Structures are given as C-alpha cells and as structure tokens.
Amino acid sequence: MTKVYWLSLLFFLMMGELVTGQSKLNFGRSVRQQPNELPRSKAGKNILERKAYQAIPGQLQKDEEGNYLFSGGWEMIEGYKLAGKGMSLWDTGTNSSEWYNAVVPGTVLTTLVEQSVYPDPYYGLNNLLIPDTLCRMDWWYRISFETPQEMEETNCRLLLNGINYKAEVWLNGYRLGTMNGAFKRGLFSVGSLLNRQGINTLAVHIFPPDNPGIPFEETKEWFGGNGGALCLDGPTFISSEGWDWIPGIRDRNIGIWQDVKLMRGGDVWMEDPQVITDLPLPDTTYADIKIKTRLVNTTEEVKTVSVNGKIDHITFSQKVVLKPSEQKEICFTPKQFEQLCIHNPALWWPNGYGAQPLYTLTMTVTQDDQVQQKKEIRFGIREFSYELMAQSAEKKNTRFQYSPTDIEETGKPLFDYKKRVTVENTRFPQVVIPSLTDGAIKYLREETTQPENPFLTICVNGKPIFCRGGNWGMDDGMKRVTRERLEPYFRLHKEANFTMVRNWTGESTEELFYTLCDEYGLLVWNDFSISTQDYNLEPLDDELFLANAQDIVLRFRNHPSIAVWCPRNEGYAPEILEDGFQRIISTMDGTRHYHGNSRDLNLCSSGPWHYIDNQLEYLTKKADGFSTELGAPSVPTAETLRKFIPAEDLWPIGDVWYYHDLHYESFDWKNYIRDIDRLGAEPSRDADAFCSRAQFINYNLYRNMFETWNQKMWNYASGLLLWMSHPAWPSVIWQTYSYDYETHGSFYGVKKACEPVHIQWNSVNRKLQVINTTLKELPGTKAFFRIYDLKGKKLYERNRLVNLAANKLTDCMEVAFPPEIKDVSLVRLQLFDRRGKMLSENDYWINPVSPSDFSVLQKGGKSQLRIKQTVRKTEEGKVVVQADIRNNSKQIATGIKVNVREKESGKSLLPVYVSDGYFNLLPGEEKRIYMEIPQGQADKAFYLSADEWIR
C-alpha cells in the first residue's frame, strides 16, 4: 500500500510539474460569466416535452465483409441514475423508461436533442439553455441483441470504431476492457462470452475528459480565447470547448461517436492490410502494387492458413504457417506475383486534374477451405512526390524532389524538424526549413528550376498540383457525420473547383471524411489534434496521444486522398511526440510526407483572418508560397439567417449575431459592416438588405484571395487554403457556403477564381493572365478585355491570341484602365478556344475615382429578368434543370442569384448544385446555367427564382 501511495504521489508531482511548465499558456476560463455578461435573446423560450421511451429490439445489419453492424436499439442513461435504487444495467425490463432511445453513432448531446430533452443548440441562443454539466458526468449505453446464427461457430470480436473520451466495455456482465481517446479503436475477443441461445447485452460506460474547461460565451466585445484546458486531454475534439468559430459544445462530443460492429473471424486474424501503389515516374504506363498485412494467431497451437487477394480479375494467394500466439507481417509484391504489376492503370487524380477511379482489394483468410475472415479495401493508384528545401550536413540549402515510396529503408525519416534553420532570403524572412537526416540525400533529386524557392509543392503522379481549398475546423459541431449530412459539403467543394481540404487538428478524423475526399478528388492535409504552439496547452499523456495517432495512420493509410501528415496546428510537436510521429509515419505508412509545422516551415505564415477593406493589398502583399490559412468574414443570405436567428433578433445586429461568430470588436468586422452599408445610398434598413449587399463584398473578397495566388502560380506560389471553407455550425464568418448548403457570394467567388481554366486581370500590375491548371495544352485561344458603362455600352476593347501551356500561368498582355473613363464601369474578360467556345468569363466592377464606392449600382433598381427552363430526370433519380436567364432591361443586371424553390413553401431547395451565381448580364444578354437537384429533393414540385443583390 505504501508503494502504491508513493508511486501515485510521484505521478501527481510529475503531472503537476508538466502543467506548471505550461502555466503561461491558455487554460481558458476559471469561472463562468455572470448572467448579466451573457448574450440575450428577445425571443421567447420553447417548452419541450421529452419523447417517451420506446422498447426497440437491438438490430444488427450484415455488411459486405460478413460482419454485423449494431444499427438500432441503443439506449443511454446518466451514470448517477443507474446507481439509484431499483435500477439495473443488465435487467433491461427494470425501469427502462428512465433510459433514452440513443443515437449511435452519435454523441450524448445528439441523443438528448433528438429525444427533445434539450432544444437544437444551433438555433438562436439555445446552446445557453443546455447545462455545461453534460461533459462532467459519466454515461451508460447499452444494447440487447441475439447472436447471429452465422457467428455461432466463429471466433468473434467486438469492434468499436470510436468513443469519446474514455470507456469501459462490458458484455453479459463481463468487463472486456477499456478505451482511451477519440481516435483509437477498441477490439475485444467475445466469442466465448456470447450467449448463443438467448439475449446478449452489450454495455459501454462513457467517461468525460478530465479537463473539459469552461467555455466563453461569445459577446459583442469578445469571442473568448481559442480553446482552453481541454487541450490537455488530446487526443479529442479540442475545439468543442469553444473557439472563435464555434461555441462550447455542452457534452464536448463524448459518447459512442462511431459505429460498433460484431466481427467475424477465425483462429488467425488479419489486421490492417496496406496497399502501396508505386509508379516508375515519370512513366505512368504501369504500377507496382505491394500489399502488406499483419496476421495474429490467437491460439496456443500452430496454425496454417491461406491469405488470398483479388483486385478486379487479378488473384493471388500464399500459405502461411504461424506458431502459437505468433504475430507475423506478410507481403505480396510484384517480384513474387507478377500479376501485381498492373499495366495501363486507371490513375487517381485530384479534382480538376483527372478522374478518381477507385479499385477494391478483397482479402480473405481461409482455413481448411473455409473463409474465416474477409476484408475489402478501397484504394486509388497514385503516387505522391514533394518538392521543398532543406539544409544538408554541409549547411547547403537545397531544393529537391522526393517520393516516399522510393525510400528503401523502412522507418527512415528524411527530415529533422528539431534541427531547423531560417532561410537567408530577405524576400522570405520568416520561412524556416528542416535539416536532412544522415543518409537522406541519396533519396532526393535536386531541383534546378527555382533552386532558391523554399516552399512546399505537392505532386501527384509526377505532376505538380496547384493546391486550392480550405480548412475544416470540424465536420459538424455535434459530430453528426452521416453520409447524408456530409456528402453535399464535399460535392460543393468539388463544384468550387477545390483540390485540397485541411483536417484542422484532426477534428474530422473518421472513415467517411476520407472516403468522400477519395471520391471527390480532394487532397487532405491532415493534422493531429494539437493546436497552436506557445498559446494552446500541450497534451498531458504522450503515450495515449501516440497510441491514437498510430491507430489513425493504420486505419486510414489506404486512402489515396491523404497527402500530408502534420503534427499540429501552427507549431512543432513536443519532442517526445515528434519522435513518435516520425517513427509511426515512416514505419507504418511510408507513402506520404510528414511535415513538421502548418506554418513558416517551407510555408508562409498563417493569416490574416480579418477583413481587408483595401483588397488591392492582397495583390501586393499577401501572395507567396503555400499558405494553410487565409480568411475573412462571410455573412450568408438572409434566408439562411432566418433558419438560426429568431425573427425578434434578426435586426438590428445584436447578441444572437455575435454568438454566431460576428466578432464585432475583432477581425475588422466594423469595416466589413461599414463597407456593406456604403453599397447603398443609406445604411442597411433590415437583414435582407444587409445580407444581400454583403454578397457583393463576399464574392469579390473571396475571388480576390485566390486570384492573388493565381497571379504567381509556380512563381513561388504553390497553394492556398482558406480559413475556412466549411462551417461546423450556423455561422457568419470564415465559410464558402452556409451550414444549410446554401451557396452565397463567397462560394461563387472562389468557384470563379479556381476554375481549371481562368482568365483574370490584375489592376495593380495591369497584367491580363490565364491560369490553366489542367494537364492539357490549349493552343489558339483568344482573350478579350472589354469595358462597359452601366447601360451596357462598350467603351473599350482589346484582344489577344494566346497559346496556353498545360498546368501553367500565361501572361497575355498588359492592359491599363483608360484614364478618360471616370465612371463606375464593368470590366469583362472572356477567353474562347479556337472553335469559339467560351472557356472562361470574369467580371470586375471598377470605380476609377473612388475604388470602394459602388452605391451607384443601387440607383437603377432591379432589372427585368426572364427565365426559360428545361427539365430532365436522370437514371439515378436526379433532376437536371437547364435555365436560360435573359436581361430584358436597358441596364446591366448585377449579381444575379438563381435559386430552386419549393413550390408550396417558396423556400430554397437545398442542397442544389448550380453552375454559376452572382453573375452580371448586359442589356439583352442571355446566359445558360445548369442546376442539379439530388435524388432526395427531386420529387418535390419546384420553380426557379432569379434575384439581384440590389437592395
């Protein structure tokens, strides 16, 4: 007993010392705000009535691998209630009405909202009505089920794909074990514990994080510090304590947030097969496929099994003998199996560079000719390579290219991020580069083009990818991560012509996230769950953190979309974690780059995140290198606002706006609001006017950010990720679309700037440029520069024939705005191919006298627009609408937004994918756009509306 006491005391002192060492970092709040300091709503409170408990039998669904998903019949209860008199965990008929019918996968809060215990926290200030005690108590989940008949003679395992934060797992009264951290699977042998004849009860005891922190409730004056004490408990969803883009989620997303399965297997288990695709770059006419997997003999006897694989028509197999309790890694390589050299493979490409074909590898373990276990792995054939600068042992700064799959030494990191140096270049004074490890130089190919360029470039299949996209702070604030909810967001990223997303601090780490990135061609910059160095707290438990990181790599390494592993947001990993990350990624992945920091290291610094009223500043000061964060406000439409702000709080701007991330005293919101109001003869009179005018600002602002990087494509500029492209909840900041799938001005601004072939004009250096990010040359194109007055009269024109190289920026000519034109005018750029087909059109409003004053556009009022439509239904059940929009007015129609509306209610149908928005039409001009209504909405009666931003 004495020994245990002293060991406990030693541990406590060590932890105390660690925390004390972080005492200057952000612990968040130590006390809650007083009632008079909290935001207030003018709306009344809704009275909820909890749903009545329903006795729902446990439901198991068989998947394609022969495993069973626990899909229904889950129940949940507070831990303290279960300890009450007359309550029973195992007797499911006793006081069952005290239990909630639970949502699994889902968090505690997801269940409580679904059961009408608490209101929707996304609406108004409802989040303040939910007690912050949910994250400070334990919870029980349970489900009762019958053993599937096929499972009766097998060695079954129970798989929990994700809980948060800690759990004890029980089956039929037996404790199976524990789980720790949000991203590590729990796998338990249950064959001997299953009741083969009667009912089984699975119970999961969920424990909250040790340091849930105290959220700051956003107000007009302050949004609070980003995060707090919860960062100590990483690996978890650290932003759920509250950040400047999301409030504190009351349960901190604890619960069984991923699915639970009963796994079928035999005496020998196959674990985490890996598929490695290797191209002999620059040759892509064939690919070598290498497959590795671990086998585990769970018995005390020698076992002989066959491991079999199939990819399309290709088959391969080998017999394996395992000693008692042996674990063994086996490989299938083209040297052993020549059929694993695949000729003319269908290559996986990022969005806009090619298609995203996905192969399926089916692997089985057979014993005595009986299939014991089956796994299906989707993968894409592609190879990553990277260009960046590092310092050699001779202190020489060298730019080079390398491919991780070419490294022959397993577990060989090439870069030492602890030995880093600042680039001696006055142009890039903040850029840092790593040192090379001993022997790394033999795996590198020196780059002679721009040898002084320190910035990272990501290549796929030997082609440099101009990375454009955005950060995902979290997929959903309540971790509601079904395909139905998430897929439209990924489709919108594809529609916006993005090529990359960043999984910021790993908040969106789950199978579906990567699956959808694979399908939609979005490269992933993947952080682990630590935030800003020298501001946010470091995790307390390194061993726990690395165990979760290792499982992340093992689980998701076959996804072709993951391009970069990164230790954290804005900083270097603590030394123990850095060593662990290097070991895990080099030994358990070996196919992609590990980058030691998300800013400054072969990157430019992150930010700014505020509104810049002089948008020419982007063109002159902001574009260099690869940036993982650049952002600005992004107010959605008034129709979207009405979905989460009560009518009583909609106008004027007030507490509910501030709570939904309008940081009035920060990020230059005052100037953003000022410039929105200046778009009219008088300030906005209501939310409709304010939000409509905001789209003029949003479109230009978000287009400008990407065009700034476009103008330097491959000239020390290789990537830009917005902060952020995706909202985790109903927000008015840092988003390209709103949470309800509505695409406002910001979306169409980035869609325009990121189109694969794009014409643009820089009014500062006067360059007319075309960006061609496709892999095809475009000879004989013709570029036009025209200027029109507000009545649509052409005032000026120049044109030029241009040959466009593949994946390059082309300077067409220099064009100055004519000094004799003094009034607000429309500059229209157009690019046509040699057959006269339009490839790109891009409009700029210019006021040569007062560059930020466009109030004159309001004076003409709204234009007369005519819509003609043709509707067809596809075989997949989608509806495609072709709409011809014509301007029948004698003035330019400005900022036209087309919506598909439900006929009965008049509300926008969402999601709907529209080819263009916030466009302009000259008098008499007609434009054709396309809309796709997905299957879930396709049966509804609808009509089209077309409106301008004029208010």
Protein Blocks (a to p, Z undefined) as FASTA:
>chain_A
ZZmmmmmmmmmmmmmmmmmmmmmmcebjabdcdfklpccdfbdcdddddddddddddddd
ddfkopacdfbhpacddfklmmpghiafklmmgoklmpccddddddfklmmmmnomaccf
kgojlmmmpcfklmmcccdddddddddfklmmcccddddfbdcfbdcddeehiafbdced
jkbccdddfklmpcfklccdddddddddfblojaddddfkbgbjehjjklmmpccdfkln
opakbccdfklopajfbccddddddfbdcehiadddddddfbfkbccdddddddddfbfb
dcdddddddehjbccdddddddehiacdddddfklmmmlpcghiacdddehiaccddddd
dddddeehiafbdcdddddddddddddddddfkopacdddddfklpmbghiafbdfklcc
ddddfklmmbccddddehklmmpccdfehklbmbdcddeehiacdddddddfbfblnlpa
cfklmmmmmmmmmmnopabdcdehhlmgcfklmmmmmmnopacddddddddehkaccdfb
lmlmmmmmmmmmmmmmmpmklmbdcfbghiaddfklmmmmmmmmmmmnopaccdfbfghj
apacedjfbdcfblmlmmmmmggcjafbdcddddddfklmmmmpcfklmpccdfklmmno
pafkgghlmmmmmmmmmmpmbdcfbfklmmmmmmmmmmmmmmmmmmmmmmmgoiapabdc
dddfbdfbdcfehifbdfkopacfklmmmmmmmpmbdcdddfknopacdddfbfbdcehi
acddddddfkopafbdcdddddddehiacdfbdcdddfklmbdcddddddddfkopafbd
cdddddfklmmbcklmmmnopadddddddddddfkopacdddddddfbfbdcehiacddd
dfklopacdddddfbghiacdehiacdddddddfklmmpccddddddfbZZ
